[in-house]
Amino acid sequence: MTSDNGLQLQRLAEAEPTIIPRDAHSISRADISDNALKVLYRLRNAGYQAYMVGGGVRDLSLGREPKDFDVATDARPEEVRKLFRNCRLIGRRFRLAHVHFGAEIIEVATFRALHPPEDSEGDDADGERVIENGRIVRDNVYGTLAEDALRRDFTVNALYYNIDDFSVVDHAGGMDDLEDGIIRLIGDPHERYQEDPVRMLRAVRFALKLGFRIHPQTAAPMHDMADSVADMPPARLFDEALKLFMSGDALDAFEMLRHYGLFESLLPLTAEALEEEGSEQWVPFIAAALRNTDERIGADKPVTPAFLFAALLWPAVRQREAELVEDGEAPIPALQQAAAEVQTLQQSRIALPKRFSIPMREIWTLQPRFARRGGKRAQRLLGHPRFRAAYDFLELRAGAGDAPAELAQWWREFQEQPERPPSQKKSSRGGRRRRGGRGRGKGSEDGDRADTAASSPESSAE
């Protein structure tokens, strides 16, 4: 059986690429990382082909500052390691060379070959290419520059800057799509999503990042294939979720993911809660949280995935809590059990590290404590390490009608009050304690120490 996608890519690989000379593009070596230039020149001087590729070429062509600089070469990973003492080889699915320069890492990938047009389910002779159910599990079969370009996901990511003559090599029409503002998959979208379903999330992310539109043919299979994203490793989906929701476009990402049916694959419990009758407040609640995240990122303020996921999963927690209360569970234990269940189930889809999942749970379980304002409880809650995050969460809830506005207002005013010293503890008998009399001596010394300790400010705290 012949793959139409494979034949299409093979014909493109055999065609002559478009070469954009130095005077026809806007990329300058002055804008390229010095360390990336070191890698490019050393590879070239050792007799290998060397190109800057991907986001670096794309972003510089758009007048943006690249986040990182990747290199493609015909040198094998082991050959790259021989050239750079500061090189580490990583990856099993795709073997890569990471060249370390302090905090900066230049990723070097060897040109990869196209899949053969015939079905290639299973392993090759050396086990370097493994495909299961149309999905690439491992692929370390090396090829040419043209093949490597057409193996990349989107046309705008398949542009190569040639360090030999400073031209840009375009095998897939990426420069035209950059000018037209289009995110377009290379090859047949159905087969490319089957190879790697995460490409659907990447299409959304690049469209948001660049302000581009997704080409209709690239978008067409998403609704039908969105469920396949759920089969991806939870750790990988965590990374993709962070890129989607913590890059300054979280609210737009939420809306676009829902539009293409992809949100349910990432947060199925929340998606279910949003569809429940009487859940009208939850979309505005999530939108407010994501808008706040975008504003903080835009102002260079810190954001944490713990708060982000606390908001994204809260509708599911509240739904499960209500079910438990209806079954007879007390409110606070119901919330604690609901929080534990939702977190456990969500971990199978997006793997939240403990450094985020533990604070997330604390934000949830602190919410009932805001209702208890008597005595010293408010002061103790104010001193809790997660108070600020939990209070901000309370404000979000109040804005969505999930908590009393008066409660949030009380805590807002309470924080603005000057700190009050703890009250002195008085003797239950009142008046001055009589000296002398019965109990003098050793017993009285112990008694006097006890009275002194009881009157100290430190001991008056509950």
Solvent accessible surface area in square Angstrom, and as a share of the most:
residue,aa,sasa,rsa
1,M,196,0.88
2,T,73,0.43
3,S,24,0.16
4,D,112,0.58
5,N,6,0.03
6,G,8,0.07
7,L,66,0.33
8,Q,73,0.33
9,L,10,0.05
10,Q,57,0.25
11,R,153,0.56
12,L,65,0.32
13,A,16,0.13
14,E,128,0.58
15,A,53,0.41
16,E,160,0.72
17,P,39,0.25
18,T,80,0.47
19,I,90,0.45
20,I,20,0.10
21,P,70,0.44
22,R,98,0.36
23,D,132,0.68
24,A,66,0.51
25,H,23,0.10
26,S,73,0.47
27,I,1,0.00
28,S,32,0.21
29,R,107,0.39
30,A,95,0.74
31,D,79,0.41
32,I,7,0.04
33,S,21,0.13
34,D,107,0.55
35,N,29,0.15
36,A,1,0.00
37,L,26,0.13
38,K,109,0.46
39,V,0,0.00
40,L,0,0.00
41,Y,60,0.23
42,R,115,0.42
43,L,0,0.00
44,R,86,0.31
45,N,113,0.58
46,A,47,0.36
47,G,67,0.65
48,Y,56,0.21
49,Q,81,0.36
50,A,4,0.03
51,Y,19,0.07
52,M,0,0.00
53,V,1,0.01
54,G,6,0.06
55,G,20,0.19
56,G,1,0.01
57,V,0,0.00
58,R,8,0.03
59,D,5,0.02
60,L,14,0.07
61,S,27,0.17
62,L,60,0.30
63,G,72,0.69
64,R,98,0.36
65,E,161,0.72
66,P,13,0.08
67,K,175,0.74
68,D,68,0.35
69,F,20,0.08
70,D,43,0.22
71,V,1,0.00
72,A,0,0.00
73,T,0,0.00
74,D,52,0.27
75,A,0,0.00
76,R,116,0.42
77,P,4,0.02
78,E,84,0.37
79,E,60,0.27
80,V,1,0.00
81,R,117,0.43
82,K,174,0.74
83,L,49,0.25
84,F,3,0.01
85,R,238,0.87
86,N,48,0.25
87,C,5,0.03
88,R,139,0.51
89,L,26,0.13
90,I,67,0.34
91,G,39,0.38
92,R,155,0.56
93,R,68,0.25
94,F,53,0.22
95,R,82,0.30
96,L,30,0.15
97,A,0,0.00
98,H,32,0.14
99,V,0,0.00
100,H,64,0.28
101,F,47,0.20
102,G,75,0.73
103,A,114,0.88
104,E,57,0.25
105,I,69,0.35
106,I,0,0.00
107,E,53,0.24
108,V,3,0.02
109,A,13,0.10
110,T,4,0.02
111,F,1,0.00
112,R,18,0.07
113,A,11,0.09
114,L,13,0.06
115,H,31,0.14
116,P,54,0.34
117,P,29,0.18
118,E,108,0.49
119,D,96,0.50
120,S,35,0.22
121,E,108,0.49
122,G,29,0.27
123,D,101,0.52
124,D,54,0.28
125,A,110,0.85
126,D,119,0.61
127,G,15,0.15
128,E,67,0.30
129,R,22,0.08
130,V,14,0.08
131,I,12,0.06
132,E,96,0.43
133,N,124,0.64
134,G,20,0.20
135,R,58,0.21
136,I,4,0.02
137,V,49,0.28
138,R,54,0.20
139,D,0,0.00
140,N,14,0.07
141,V,42,0.24
142,Y,51,0.19
143,G,24,0.23
144,T,77,0.45
145,L,23,0.12
146,A,16,0.12
147,E,33,0.15
148,D,7,0.04
149,A,0,0.00
150,L,0,0.00
151,R,22,0.08
152,R,58,0.21
153,D,12,0.06
154,F,0,0.00
155,T,4,0.02
156,V,0,0.00
157,N,10,0.05
158,A,0,0.00
159,L,0,0.00
160,Y,0,0.00
161,Y,1,0.00
162,N,22,0.11
163,I,1,0.00
164,D,86,0.45
165,D,79,0.41
166,F,50,0.21
167,S,4,0.03
168,V,0,0.00
169,V,8,0.04
170,D,8,0.04
171,H,23,0.10
172,A,22,0.17
173,G,33,0.31
174,G,0,0.00
175,M,30,0.14
176,D,89,0.46
177,D,5,0.02
178,L,9,0.04
179,E,134,0.60
180,D,94,0.49
181,G,16,0.15
182,I,12,0.06
183,I,0,0.00
184,R,81,0.29
185,L,7,0.03
186,I,5,0.02
187,G,12,0.12
188,D,47,0.24
189,P,23,0.14
190,H,96,0.43
191,E,51,0.23
192,R,2,0.01
193,Y,0,0.00
194,Q,71,0.32
195,E,16,0.07
196,D,9,0.05
197,P,0,0.00
198,V,0,0.00
199,R,19,0.07
200,M,0,0.00
201,L,0,0.00
202,R,56,0.21
203,A,0,0.00
204,V,0,0.00
205,R,33,0.12
206,F,11,0.05
207,A,2,0.02
208,L,31,0.15
209,K,75,0.32
210,L,11,0.06
211,G,67,0.64
212,F,30,0.13
213,R,135,0.49
214,I,16,0.08
215,H,30,0.13
216,P,84,0.53
217,Q,123,0.55
218,T,1,0.01
219,A,15,0.12
220,A,73,0.57
221,P,21,0.13
222,M,0,0.00
223,H,105,0.47
224,D,129,0.67
225,M,24,0.11
226,A,3,0.02
227,D,111,0.58
228,S,23,0.15
229,V,0,0.00
230,A,32,0.24
231,D,95,0.49
232,M,15,0.07
233,P,74,0.47
234,P,46,0.29
235,A,64,0.50
236,R,68,0.25
237,L,0,0.00
238,F,14,0.06
239,D,73,0.38
240,E,9,0.04
241,A,0,0.00
242,L,43,0.21
243,K,80,0.34
244,L,3,0.02
245,F,0,0.00
246,M,43,0.19
247,S,70,0.45
248,G,26,0.25
249,D,42,0.22
250,A,0,0.00
251,L,31,0.15
252,D,72,0.37
253,A,0,0.00
254,F,3,0.01
255,E,96,0.43
256,M,49,0.22
257,L,0,0.00
258,R,92,0.34
259,H,118,0.53
260,Y,27,0.10
261,G,31,0.30
262,L,0,0.00
263,F,4,0.02
264,E,104,0.47
265,S,4,0.03
266,L,0,0.00
267,L,0,0.00
268,P,36,0.22
269,L,40,0.20
270,T,0,0.00
271,A,15,0.11
272,E,95,0.43
273,A,2,0.02
274,L,16,0.08
275,E,135,0.60
276,E,86,0.38
277,E,176,0.79
278,G,47,0.46
279,S,11,0.07
280,E,132,0.59
281,Q,55,0.24
282,W,18,0.06
283,V,52,0.30
284,P,75,0.47
285,F,1,0.00
286,I,0,0.00
287,A,14,0.11
288,A,33,0.26
289,A,2,0.02
290,L,0,0.00
291,R,112,0.41
292,N,65,0.33
293,T,10,0.06
294,D,28,0.14
295,E,107,0.48
296,R,83,0.30
297,I,42,0.21
298,G,67,0.65
299,A,59,0.46
300,D,137,0.71
301,K,108,0.46
302,P,108,0.68
303,V,49,0.28
304,T,58,0.34
305,P,11,0.07
306,A,4,0.03
307,F,31,0.13
308,L,4,0.02
309,F,1,0.00
310,A,0,0.00
311,A,0,0.00
312,L,0,0.00
313,L,0,0.00
314,W,1,0.00
315,P,0,0.00
316,A,4,0.03
317,V,0,0.00
318,R,66,0.24
319,Q,41,0.18
320,R,70,0.26
321,E,19,0.09
322,A,61,0.47
323,E,74,0.33
324,L,14,0.07
325,V,63,0.36
326,E,148,0.67
327,D,117,0.61
328,G,68,0.65
329,E,66,0.30
330,A,51,0.39
331,P,89,0.56
332,I,70,0.35
333,P,56,0.35
334,A,0,0.00
335,L,5,0.03
336,Q,91,0.40
337,Q,72,0.32
338,A,0,0.00
339,A,0,0.00
340,A,35,0.27
341,E,51,0.23
342,V,5,0.03
343,Q,29,0.13
344,T,95,0.55
345,L,103,0.51
346,Q,2,0.01
347,Q,61,0.27
348,S,84,0.54
349,R,56,0.20
350,I,0,0.00
351,A,30,0.23
352,L,8,0.04
353,P,38,0.24
354,K,156,0.66
355,R,166,0.61
356,F,32,0.13
357,S,3,0.02
358,I,94,0.48
359,P,15,0.09
360,M,1,0.00
361,R,81,0.30
362,E,55,0.25
363,I,2,0.01
364,W,0,0.00
365,T,43,0.25
366,L,9,0.04
367,Q,7,0.03
368,P,32,0.20
369,R,73,0.27
370,F,0,0.00
371,A,65,0.50
372,R,89,0.33
373,R,77,0.28
374,G,46,0.44
375,G,80,0.77
376,K,63,0.27
377,R,122,0.45
378,A,4,0.03
379,Q,66,0.30
380,R,110,0.40
381,L,2,0.01
382,L,56,0.28
383,G,65,0.63
384,H,48,0.21
385,P,120,0.76
386,R,82,0.30
387,F,11,0.04
388,R,142,0.52
389,A,30,0.23
390,A,0,0.00
391,Y,9,0.03
392,D,50,0.26
393,F,0,0.00
394,L,0,0.00
395,E,50,0.22
396,L,25,0.13
397,R,21,0.08
398,A,16,0.13
399,G,73,0.70
400,A,18,0.14
401,G,65,0.62
402,D,18,0.10
403,A,10,0.08
404,P,82,0.51
405,A,73,0.57
406,E,101,0.45
407,L,14,0.07
408,A,1,0.00
409,Q,74,0.33
410,W,75,0.26
411,W,0,0.00
412,R,88,0.32
413,E,82,0.37
414,F,15,0.06
415,Q,50,0.22
416,E,133,0.60
417,Q,87,0.39
418,P,114,0.72
419,E,153,0.68
420,R,127,0.46
421,P,117,0.73
422,P,72,0.46
423,S,74,0.48
424,Q,111,0.49
425,K,132,0.56
426,K,181,0.77
427,S,70,0.45
428,S,120,0.77
429,R,183,0.67
430,G,48,0.46
431,G,77,0.74
432,R,235,0.86
433,R,133,0.48
434,R,199,0.73
435,R,192,0.70
436,G,30,0.29
437,G,47,0.46
438,R,244,0.89
439,G,44,0.43
440,R,146,0.53
441,G,41,0.40
442,K,163,0.69
443,G,52,0.50
444,S,21,0.14
445,E,100,0.45
446,D,67,0.35
447,G,27,0.26
448,D,57,0.29
449,R,151,0.55
450,A,62,0.48
451,D,58,0.30
452,T,94,0.54
453,A,57,0.44
454,A,50,0.39
455,S,58,0.38
456,S,33,0.22
457,P,67,0.42
458,E,143,0.64
459,S,54,0.35
460,S,16,0.10
461,A,61,0.48
462,E,152,0.68
